[in-house]
Amino acid sequence: MIAQRSAEFHRFARLREAKRSPLYSHLAACIAKKPQRYLPFLEVIPAHEQAPNLLFAAIQFLLLRDPNAPLAEYYSSIHDPALPPAKETGRLFSDYCQRHREQIIPLLRTRRTQTNEVSRGLAIHPATQVIQSRSEGMPLVWMEIGCSAGLNLIWDQYGYHYVGEAGQEWFAGRRDSALLLSAKVKGSSPPPVSDKLPEIRRRIGIDLHPLNLHSEADVQWLEALIWPEHRDRLASLRQAISIAREFSLDLRRGDALALLPGITAELSADCAPVFFHSYVTQQLTPEERSQLPLLIMRISRPFRHAFHLWHERSGTSPYPELGLRQLHFGEIVDETQLADVEAHVRWLEWKTRAS
């Protein structure tokens, strides 16, 4: 187990995305070199969880309440400016873990990596324009698997700004929204964007451990999951939370594979279900990963139009892909990779064939 976890931290330190967090990249490399120091923590992290993200979130969760700790001086989320990672940062991190073991281990046992990345709406919006064009005007029922706190259930309440490589700009979504999200557009094919929003009849989120936006501890956990240097993501999260608190979100607790058949049985046949998930399949077992698309096909049989939309890493691309599967009475009629999308949707590259 220790060798496997060490390799996980080593991979994290080399991740393209992790380079945007010099602190976490540095700490991951330190842990990978001496994983034995962290054995009491690593052995309680569930096998399917991403150990680096969970451990780093647990430490930041505590530091946000302990801003005078020497280690906190390296966190941009706490101090501005923060100290750059240095030789002693790894030692301070290790010492902090040992001193706060009794607080950290319960967090690792009970909390999960549930980053509610609202910028994924920048990918959801153009994908839904494609869905609208294919659904014959039917109202949508938006279902998110692994919804965290449900902030992406209300993706249509945000504004979107896209900037092309030649400086072109596209605005979409709600122009009057208090939250405007922005992404760069790579390549020559602009994403299909519009101010026209679909009718969403219902919004249903499913999560093993849904987070409550009215719980101070749950909101602090969401903030702790944001990497320290990413102040823009933290600001977007906080604004999205303030918007979402005005909604009564339908969040269901449990295993999506078990709950989805019952949820779709609640729906009338005059709607088009959309099954969405982002960075969820990596937390499933291989058997569950193979079962999910088959289940969606089966429970889509009563519906003239249904759609399976995902933002996930595949085995072939270095970047997460935005994929869309269209179903007609449960049969697949089209499957398209719509775009390559950076993990935190700082950029996307729309595929010409999907425009």
JORA-V709008 format. One record per residue. RES is the residue in one letter. PSI is psi in whole degrees, 0 to 359 (999 if undefined). D_LAST is the distance of its C-alpha to the last C-alpha in Angstrom with 2 decimals. Layout:
RES;PSI;D_LAST
RES;PSI;D_LAST
This chain:
M;318;45.40
I;323;46.23
A;322;44.86
Q;316;41.57
R;322;41.23
S;317;42.27
A;325;39.51
E;317;37.02
F;325;38.16
H;316;38.17
R;318;34.50
F;316;33.66
A;333;35.51
R;355;33.38
L;141;29.98
R;314;27.50
E;323;26.96
A;339;30.74
K;340;31.33
R;354;30.18
S;86;33.30
P;326;36.22
L;308;38.61
Y;324;37.02
S;317;36.40
H;313;40.08
L;322;41.36
A;319;39.42
A;322;41.04
C;316;44.43
I;321;44.11
A;329;43.01
K;325;46.22
K;64;48.56
P;337;47.01
Q;327;50.51
R;335;50.95
Y;11;48.14
L;317;49.15
P;334;50.27
F;316;46.82
L;328;44.70
E;347;46.65
V;354;45.82
I;127;42.03
P;147;40.50
A;326;39.29
H;352;35.67
E;149;35.49
Q;106;34.34
A;316;37.76
P;311;36.87
N;320;34.69
L;315;37.26
L;316;40.30
F;322;38.92
A;319;37.91
A;318;41.39
I;316;43.11
Q;323;41.07
F;316;41.73
L;320;45.43
L;328;45.30
L;337;43.68
R;357;46.94
D;58;49.04
P;347;47.97
N;357;51.34
A;140;51.03
P;323;51.08
L;328;47.85
A;338;46.06
E;344;46.58
Y;0;43.76
Y;114;41.18
S;339;39.16
S;345;38.53
I;319;42.30
H;136;43.64
D;110;42.25
P;155;42.72
A;159;42.96
L;144;44.84
P;153;42.86
P;138;43.20
A;180;46.52
K;323;48.90
E;352;50.46
T;318;47.19
G;321;47.09
R;317;50.74
L;321;50.24
F;313;47.37
S;316;49.53
D;319;52.51
Y;318;50.52
C;316;49.32
Q;320;52.90
R;334;54.36
H;28;51.85
R;319;51.63
E;340;52.78
Q;326;49.96
I;314;47.18
I;317;47.81
P;325;47.46
L;317;44.11
L;329;42.90
R;329;44.22
T;335;42.77
R;161;39.63
R;162;36.24
T;102;33.23
Q;49;31.25
T;116;29.29
N;80;27.45
E;98;24.74
V;339;23.43
S;347;20.91
R;344;18.81
G;334;17.87
L;334;15.60
A;324;13.45
I;319;14.39
H;304;13.37
P;327;9.54
A;323;9.95
T;334;12.19
Q;322;10.00
V;315;8.20
I;316;11.87
Q;318;13.13
S;342;11.22
R;355;12.79
S;8;16.15
E;37;17.81
G;5;18.97
M;143;20.95
P;147;22.03
L;148;20.83
V;113;23.34
W;119;22.16
M;126;24.05
E;126;24.06
I;123;25.98
G;55;27.84
C;350;27.47
S;246;30.26
A;2;31.23
G;16;28.30
L;335;26.74
N;1;23.16
L;338;24.13
I;38;24.05
W;334;20.82
D;1;20.31
Q;2;23.56
Y;160;22.32
G;153;20.85
Y;141;18.03
H;123;17.95
Y;137;15.44
V;121;16.84
G;170;15.26
E;335;17.39
A;12;18.75
G;2;19.68
Q;151;16.97
E;141;17.03
W;132;15.02
F;145;17.01
A;173;16.07
G;214;17.98
R;112;21.73
R;335;23.07
D;9;26.57
S;146;26.11
A;348;28.70
L;118;26.12
L;118;23.45
L;146;21.40
S;145;19.86
A;153;17.70
K;149;16.88
V;118;13.45
K;157;13.89
G;186;12.43
S;357;10.89
S;109;7.22
P;148;7.70
P;149;6.76
P;110;6.53
V;157;10.33
S;157;13.18
D;345;16.91
K;122;16.74
L;148;17.60
P;161;18.03
E;121;21.56
I;110;22.64
R;318;25.90
R;155;26.99
R;122;26.27
I;126;28.06
G;144;28.38
I;132;30.18
D;146;31.95
L;327;35.11
H;71;36.32
P;143;34.53
L;146;35.46
N;117;37.16
L;350;36.11
H;6;39.64
S;122;41.24
E;319;42.13
A;320;42.22
D;320;38.77
V;320;37.26
Q;326;39.14
W;317;37.77
L;317;34.16
E;324;35.12
A;337;36.87
L;343;33.75
I;131;32.10
W;142;33.07
P;321;35.84
E;348;34.25
H;68;31.09
R;329;32.55
D;320;29.22
R;322;28.09
L;318;31.52
A;319;31.32
S;318;27.95
L;312;29.46
R;322;32.54
Q;320;30.74
A;322;28.56
I;318;31.83
S;326;33.47
I;315;30.70
A;333;30.67
R;345;34.44
E;353;34.15
F;153;32.46
S;97;34.19
L;137;31.89
D;92;32.33
L;125;32.64
R;132;34.10
R;126;36.15
G;185;36.08
D;123;34.36
A;323;30.97
L;330;31.80
A;327;34.92
L;329;33.67
L;318;30.39
P;318;32.17
G;323;34.40
I;314;31.72
T;334;29.59
A;339;32.88
E;343;33.24
L;147;30.13
S;158;30.32
A;354;28.31
D;19;26.66
C;169;24.20
A;106;21.09
P;141;21.90
V;119;19.46
F;114;21.04
F;142;19.94
H;151;21.63
S;123;21.46
Y;44;23.96
V;320;26.00
T;333;26.15
Q;344;28.12
Q;1;30.82
L;156;31.11
T;160;33.46
P;321;32.13
E;317;33.32
E;323;31.52
R;322;28.23
S;331;28.58
Q;326;29.75
L;307;26.97
P;327;24.19
L;321;27.00
L;316;28.29
I;320;24.99
M;315;24.82
R;315;28.44
I;354;28.33
S;357;25.24
R;327;27.31
P;354;28.46
F;133;24.98
R;321;22.98
H;133;19.77
A;156;19.62
F;139;17.12
H;112;17.88
L;133;15.93
W;150;17.34
H;97;17.51
E;159;20.08
R;136;21.46
S;175;21.36
G;349;24.09
T;332;22.16
S;143;20.11
P;348;22.06
Y;154;19.56
P;145;18.63
E;150;15.44
L;111;13.27
G;150;13.26
L;128;12.79
R;128;15.16
Q;134;15.44
L;143;19.06
H;108;20.97
F;42;24.63
G;354;24.41
E;137;22.92
I;124;19.68
V;345;17.42
D;143;14.24
E;125;13.78
T;136;10.78
Q;108;11.01
L;321;8.19
A;159;9.97
D;136;13.46
V;125;15.26
E;150;18.81
A;318;21.38
H;16;22.12
V;45;18.63
R;337;20.03
W;160;16.84
L;153;13.43
E;106;11.26
W;142;7.55
K;132;6.83
T;319;5.40
R;345;5.70
A;359;3.82
S;999;0.00
